[in-house]
């Protein structure tokens, strides 16, 4: 917080506190359920009725394996509602 991103597409720009607040809320959500943010991202998207597939970028075999494993998390209906409330 309060610093410019040093690399990636946001390099040279400060990320607004509202976005950090959302990241913090998602991190708490993940911790409460014993899963990673990656699992929340991929598993949460796959739990949405309108989503039939998730296309996640990967540049290493390890990232591919992590993305595939993240899709194994199946949030409950209550988890999905709580996730939607974080929007």
C-alpha angles and dihedrals in degrees: 000000000000094000133098119251109259100205143013129040092321095053112141094017129101114233111232119246090241089064092047089050089055091049090050091051092049091048091053090047091052094045092050089056098040095242136115128254088250090057090049090050099047101028091043093052092047089053091060111100094224094053117087099169141006120222108205123180120235133173100183135047088243091058091050091052092047092050092050092047091049090060090063092074109098111192119213120244088260090052091052092050091049090049092050089051089061093065 
